[in-house]
Amino acid sequence: MFINLTEVLTNEDKVIARQAEAQISEVSVGGETYSVCDFTPVDFVFTNTGKGRAKIEGRVEFIFDADCDRCLKPVRQKMQLSFVREVWAPDAATDPSAYEEQPFVEGFQLNVEDLLLSEIVTSWPMKILCKPDCKGICPTCGRDLNEGTCDCDHFVPDPRMAAIKDIFEADKEV
């Protein structure tokens, strides 16, 4: 979906509030693709901040399906985005590289999906968990530690003591 920004970019002190429907069904982040289940309409406020410049404020909520990063169970996650971006008209950018930094603007048109995908990728959570205290899976046997403990040996020796351990093992007779 495109939104025409001509009126905001050409009229000083102009403020326009608008809602837009995003047609995003999946998001690709870090080599993984996540399906989007629900997307609320995006609430925009466009404010002229000078000749050929505008501030875009946006707010949106969406729900996506992912796997827990610790236990690998499927989880439905809700994400809320609030963002503020500054855009320039093609003829108002003082530095040519400044206009190139806004790939979601084509002429005087705002590409809503491209802007949202950019904001989603930069706001993506580092870890997606099924619950905040998820224990994950055992690295040895693969048991889900949220359902109970396993009998695997999880002892990890102190690496600072490795040199002393090597001395004792060298003196052992077979």
KESE-254600 format. One record per residue (C-alpha): residue number from 0; residue in one letter; x, y, z. Coordinates in steps of 0.05 Angstrom, whole numbers, plus 5000, padded with zeros to 4 digits. Each point is the difference from the previous one (the first is absolute). Layout:
BEGIN
NUM|A|X|Y|Z $
...
***
This chain:
BEGIN
0|M|5000|5000|5000 $
1|F|5024|5070|4983 $
2|I|4983|5065|5035 $
3|N|5009|5065|4963 $
4|L|5043|5049|5041 $
5|T|4995|5059|4952 $
6|E|4952|5040|5043 $
7|V|5043|4992|5063 $
8|L|5066|5012|4966 $
9|T|4978|5063|4964 $
10|N|4958|5036|5054 $
11|E|5036|5027|5060 $
12|D|4971|4983|5069 $
13|K|4953|4949|4968 $
14|V|4980|4941|5044 $
15|I|4961|4941|4973 $
16|A|4977|4939|5039 $
17|R|4984|4938|4960 $
18|Q|4990|4925|5007 $
19|A|5026|4949|4950 $
20|E|4991|4926|4991 $
21|A|5064|4960|4993 $
22|Q|5001|4939|4956 $
23|I|5057|4962|5034 $
24|S|4991|4925|5007 $
25|E|5071|4981|5018 $
26|V|5063|5031|5027 $
27|S|5072|4978|4986 $
28|V|5050|5014|5055 $
29|G|5069|4970|5009 $
30|G|4989|4947|4946 $
31|E|4935|4976|5031 $
32|T|4930|5013|4973 $
33|Y|4943|5011|5049 $
34|S|4926|5000|4981 $
35|V|4959|5059|5022 $
36|C|4932|4981|5027 $
37|D|4968|5067|5013 $
38|F|5018|5072|4984 $
39|T|4963|5060|5029 $
40|P|4992|5061|4956 $
41|V|5060|5047|5004 $
42|D|4986|5067|5033 $
43|F|5042|5054|4967 $
44|V|5011|5074|5016 $
45|F|5036|5039|4946 $
46|T|5028|5068|5021 $
47|N|5035|5050|4956 $
48|T|5066|5020|5033 $
49|G|5026|5049|4948 $
50|K|5004|5010|4926 $
51|G|4996|4931|4967 $
52|R|5008|4963|5066 $
53|A|4951|4960|5042 $
54|K|4999|4959|5063 $
55|I|4963|4934|4998 $
56|E|4975|4972|5065 $
57|G|4969|4931|4999 $
58|R|4970|4948|5046 $
59|V|4980|4929|4984 $
60|E|4990|4932|5033 $
61|F|5006|4932|4968 $
62|I|5002|4927|5020 $
63|F|5048|4949|4970 $
64|D|5016|4926|5008 $
65|A|5070|4978|5020 $
66|D|5037|4946|5038 $
67|C|5027|5011|5070 $
68|D|5075|5011|4996 $
69|R|5012|4955|5060 $
70|C|4951|4942|4998 $
71|L|4979|5004|4926 $
72|K|4925|4998|5015 $
73|P|4955|5040|4954 $
74|V|4980|5066|5030 $
75|R|4955|5057|4978 $
76|Q|5032|5067|5015 $
77|K|4970|5070|5002 $
78|M|5043|5059|4979 $
79|Q|4985|5075|5008 $
80|L|5038|5050|4958 $
81|S|5005|5075|5009 $
82|F|5046|5037|4954 $
83|V|5020|5069|4977 $
84|R|5034|5013|4933 $
85|E|5022|5063|4964 $
86|V|4990|5001|4924 $
87|W|5018|5050|4946 $
88|A|4970|5017|4933 $
89|P|5045|4978|4942 $
90|D|5016|5072|4983 $
91|A|5011|5023|5073 $
92|A|5055|4952|5022 $
93|T|5062|5042|5010 $
94|D|5045|4938|4998 $
95|P|4985|4948|4946 $
96|S|5018|4944|5048 $
97|A|4945|5024|5048 $
98|Y|4946|4985|4948 $
99|E|5032|4931|4987 $
100|E|4993|4984|5075 $
101|Q|4925|4998|4993 $
102|P|4986|4942|4953 $
103|F|4927|4999|5021 $
104|V|4986|5067|4966 $
105|E|4993|5001|4924 $
106|G|4993|5071|4976 $
107|F|4944|5029|5043 $
108|Q|4971|4931|5015 $
109|L|5010|4963|5066 $
110|N|5002|4924|4992 $
111|V|4966|4978|5064 $
112|E|5022|4926|4996 $
113|D|5073|5018|4988 $
114|L|5000|5049|5059 $
115|L|4967|4949|5046 $
116|L|5047|4944|4980 $
117|S|5059|5045|5014 $
118|E|4972|5018|5068 $
119|I|4984|4927|5016 $
120|V|5070|4976|4984 $
121|T|5033|5053|5042 $
122|S|4952|4988|5059 $
123|W|5001|4924|4997 $
124|P|5012|4968|5068 $
125|M|5067|4967|5013 $
126|K|4967|4939|5030 $
127|I|4930|4973|4990 $
128|L|4979|4960|5061 $
129|C|4937|4960|5016 $
130|K|5003|5028|5071 $
131|P|5051|5045|5035 $
132|D|5028|4943|5042 $
133|C|5005|4947|4945 $
134|K|5053|4949|5019 $
135|G|5012|4975|4930 $
136|I|5022|4930|4980 $
137|C|5056|4957|5027 $
138|P|5060|5004|4953 $
139|T|5017|4927|5013 $
140|C|4934|4962|4995 $
141|G|4953|5053|4971 $
142|R|4947|4996|5055 $
143|D|4956|5061|5010 $
144|L|5024|5026|5068 $
145|N|4934|5037|5010 $
146|E|4966|4932|5008 $
147|G|5051|4972|5050 $
148|T|5073|4988|5011 $
149|C|5044|4947|4968 $
150|D|5055|4957|5029 $
151|C|5055|5026|4954 $
152|D|5066|5024|5029 $
153|H|5000|5076|4993 $
154|F|5065|5012|5038 $
155|V|5043|5052|4965 $
156|P|5070|5005|5028 $
157|D|5030|5068|5014 $
158|P|5044|5016|4940 $
159|R|5050|5035|5045 $
160|M|5014|4932|5033 $
161|A|5013|4964|4934 $
162|A|5075|5006|5006 $
163|I|5000|4968|5069 $
164|K|4954|4945|4976 $
165|D|5050|4985|4943 $
166|I|5057|4993|5051 $
167|F|4961|4950|5042 $
168|E|4978|4960|4939 $
169|A|5073|4997|4973 $
170|D|5023|4968|5066 $
171|K|4948|4945|4999 $
172|E|5023|4930|4983 $
173|V|4958|4959|4955 $
***
